[in-house]
Structures are given as C-alpha cells and as structure tokens.
Amino acid sequence: MKKEIVVNRGLEEIRVAVLEDGKLFDLFIERRESEKILNNIYKGTVQNIVPALGSAFVDIGFGKSAYLGVDDIVAQRKEKNIENMIKVGQEVMVQVYKEPINTKGPKVTMDISLPGRLLVYMPFSNNIGISKNIEDKQEYDRLKNIVYKIKKDIPGGIIVRTEAEESSEQEIENEIKYLERLWVSIVARFKNVKPMSLVHKDLGVVFQTVRDYFSEDVIMMHIDSKKEFRDVSDFVKIVLPEFIDRIVLYDGKQPVFKAYGIDEEIKGLRSNKVRLVSGGYLIIQEAESLCAIDVNSGKFTAKSSQEDTALVTNLEAAVEIARQLRLRNIGGIIVIDFIDMRKSANRHKVLEKLRDAAKGDKAKIKIWPITGLGLIEMTRQRKRESLFSLLGDVCPTCRGLGLVLSKESVFINVCNEIAQLHVDSYHGKIKIKINRDIVEYFRERILRLKEIFNADFEIKASLEIPREEYEIIFE
C-alpha cells in the first residue's frame, strides 16, 4: 500500500494527514490553545487517596486533578492497599497516558515509558516484548536475541516496535542507549524542578508522525512550511537518513490540504452519515463512552439475492468502519449493527474483514464474535479526545441531542402560555416574536390563534431568538 504524509502548518494549528493509496486514513491536529499533554511527564503532588476506588488524585499543575490507579503505582513492594503505597503530599513522577476528555481529568501512571522509533524503553520494568505484528518467526527471534544481548548492560524493560523489523543490531543498540540517556536526564530534571511542573514534553504531532509512520512504505512527505521542512529534515537525517529525499517542500498554488482533497474529507467527518461506494451508508452515533454504528444497504441491490446484497454491503462497510474509527478517533465501546445475514459463513466473512481492516490501526482494538442479535461488539483504545470534540462545540440549541423542538411543539407552547395569561378580555394587539425558521408556520396559523383567543395577533421574525424560544408582547 502506497502511503503519503501531508503536513499543513497554519497560524493557529498544525495538521498532519496520512494517506493510503490516496485515501485519508489518519488525521492529527495540534492547536496552539489546546496543546496536547499525552505522554508528557510531570512532577506531581498527591492530593488525596480514595481507598474504596483503589485510586489517588494528583496535582500536576494542569487545573484538573489527574487520576492515578493502584495498578499504575510503582512502589518498592506490591501492596493491596493503596494507602500503604503512596501518601498525601508525596511528590511523584507521573506520565499522562490518557488526556482529559470532557469533564474528566487526565489519567496518569508512575510506570514511565519512553517511545522511540524502533523501541519503547520502560525504566521501571524488566520485561522484553516483541510486537505481535512481526509475523516472521525468524525475524521475531533475531530481534529478541539482539535485545536480550544488549539489555544485559541496561536496566529496565524494552518493547520492540513493528518499525524495528529488519533493523540492524547497531541501529537498535543506538536507540536503546539514546533512550537510556534521555531517562537519566529526566530523573535529573525531576529532582531540580518545583512540584506541579512539566519534567519532559513529548514530541510534537509532526515528529510523532515521523517516528510512528515514516517507514519504507511511505513514498513522500509533503510539508508546506519552510521552517517545519527544515526541522523535519534535520530530524530525519539523524533517525532515518536513507529516507531524507522523501521529504519535500510543497510549493503549489493551492493550499496543500485542498490540493489533496483532505479539506473536503474533513468536512464530511462532521456528518454522522457516511456513504458507501455501493450505494449503502453508515450512521455513526457517538456518545461519551459508547458509539453505535448502523449499516444500511440504501438503494443498492445485488442481482442475485437479498443475502448477497447484505454481504456485499457489509464487507464494504467493515472496511469503511475501520477507517472512520481511526479518522474520528472514536474510542470506548463500539456496537455495530450490520445488515442481517442468514448464512453463518457470510457472517464470519464480515467479522474477518473487519478484523483485517483494523490491523492498520495503532490503537489497541478487541473485536468479539457476532452476537445472537447480529451485532458486533468491539473496544478501541482512545488516548486523545475524539475529532468531533476537537473540531466542534455542543450545539447551543439542541444541547447535543441532535434534535430541536418541532414547529408544532413551539406553536403549542406559545398557545399554552398565552392561555395561562387569561387574555380573554384583552382588546389590544398581541405580538409574537419567534425564530425566522418557524415564522411562516405561525403565519399560516394566525387565524387559528385569533379563533382560540379572540384577539388580534402579529407574527414577527427575529434573528436573535433561538429556535425553541419566543417572546409574547402585549401592545
């Protein structure tokens, strides 16, 4: 699969898109006023301990207290009681592994991990792990032997990432030594900084993308900023010198995201409806910790049978669902309602297609078999807020419900309020000011108002009055 990375640096944000065969699969946005804190390391102070929850809350100087679970505490000996592991007022080094979402503060761990391009170094662990995505047994064993050999002189645990496949022993050794030196410098800074201070800041979104995505299958990285181009080039010369000619400065007349059709795709992500090439479509309903996805065949009909229509649509939907989950950064519990299929073999095909399509996702995913109701349940790890939360605010009119009162409902509310005012003996004019979207509905029923209340009415449109509200003025 041919991959390209497109970087756009604006005045207030940096956007990075990862394209696979020209199609958008990953989108990362970093904004100046909502700077990310994921993977940052802080010197925090334990505020309070909640034994019943097996957790503590730590002040890291962020505003919202950070949540520290008992399993994320590094102590001399493992205890069952959290109050025997840490104390209120204790200064601790913690790393953010989940950013604050909505009203929830960040989640932190004392089990620090330092990711590199090839490896992840864990100074408080002693384990060695190899990525499950390295399927070649011979290569798996080679990497494992290299790490075991090098680790004899270096304390801590090491996870070998998929990107390490076919890397030389020298490259792996260099990265382990670099990460160990980084850890030594972090420990020194932790001793010197004040409590509730940042100790180590993770790489920005552009360099994270280089670290996590830039590999042999990336044919080009387009950057529209001269400064970003120079910085990335200097970084790649150190970590991936053989790929330096794949970094190019974009100088087209159109904005780079427009030229690659990315801006149009981003607009589409605001909709809960996703059209499929076959003619079917998805409906994606995202809540705070659960997402429901409904698959519909739409106008598509296979020539042979209804079962074939369902199978073709479901297979296409499985691929698109995996892509949408990545793009929208949807996490938590996900329930997918595919079109009903009678044949168990077809249901199995759809399940395997979804699992195969999700392999390219760097988030941790677990997919369960199809239930008796024909649903597929899955979970997806989300470390950052969803794209919808980043790009939008809750609608002030519907307050996130996705619905507003109907025109008829507003009309009935107005009638009920006028009735409560007992206007039977009022001989003046009653003016009703309402949102302009429903003014015609009211004007068409002005005779009904006169009939009910035996009074003279005037309907006025207003740009300032919200859709569900109104003003009743007696003149």
SULURCOR-V884586 format. One line per field, one symbol per residue. ss: DSSP state (H for helix, E for strand, L for the rest). phi: phi as a letter, one per 20 degrees, with the letter a starting at -180 (. if undefined). burial: + if it has 16 or more other ideal C-beta (glycine too) atoms within 10 Angstrom, else -. Layout:
ss: ???
phi: ???
burial: ???
This chain:
ss: LLEEEEEEELLLEEEEEEEELLEEEEEEEEEHHHLLLLLLEEEEEEEEEEHHHLEEEEELLLLLLEEEEHHHLLLLLLLLLHHHLLLLLLEEEEEEEELLELLELLEEELLLLEELLLEEEELLLLLEEELLLLLLHHHHHHHHHHHHHHHLLLLLEEEELHHHLLLLHHHHHHHHHHHHHHHHHHHHHHHHLLLLEEEELLLLHHHHHHHHHLLLLEEEEEELLHHHHHHHHHHHHHHLHHHHHHEEELLLLLLHHHHLLHHHHHHHLLLLEEELLLLLEEEEEELLLEEEEEEELLLLLLLLLHHHHHHHHHHHHHHHHHHHHHHHLLLEEEEEELLLLLLHHHHHHHHHHHHHHHHHLLLLEEELLLLLLLEEEEEELLLLLLHHHHHLLLLLLLLLLLLLLLHHHHHHHHHHHHHHLLLLLLLLEEEEEEEHHHHHHHHLLHHHHHHHHLLEEEEEEELLLLLLLEEEEEL
phi: .edcdcdcddfdbdccdddclndfccccccdfecffcgmfdcedcfebcdgfembcddedneoefeeceffdeecfcfdeeffedccfnfececcfdbffcleeffdcceefcdedfdccdcfedcecccgffeeffffgfffffffffffgdcfoecdeegffgmfffffffffffffffffgfffffgfeefgmcfebdfgffffffffecfbgeeeacecedfffffffffffgeebgfdffeecefcffegffffemfgfffgfffeedcedffofbddddddfcbcdcddcfmefcffebfffgffffffffgfffgfffffelecnecdddffgcfeffffffffffffffeffeeffccceffefeneddbccfcedffffffecdfffeelnfnccgfgfffffffffffffelegeedeeddddcfffdffgfffdfffffffdlbedcdceceeefgedacdded
burial: --+++++++----++++++----+++++++-----++-++++++++--+-----++++++-+--++++-+-+++-------+--++-----++++++++++---+++++++++++++++++++-+----++--+-----+-++--++--+---+-++++++-+++-+---+++-++-+++--+--+--++--------++-+-+++++++++++---+-++++++--++--+--++--++--+--++--+-----++--+-++-++--+----+-+-+++++-+-+----+-+++++--+--------++++++++++-+++++++++++++-+++-++-+----++-+++-++--++-++-+-+-+--+-----+-+-+-++++++-+--------------++-+--++--+---+----+------+-++++--++--+--+---+---+-+-+-+-----+-++-+-----
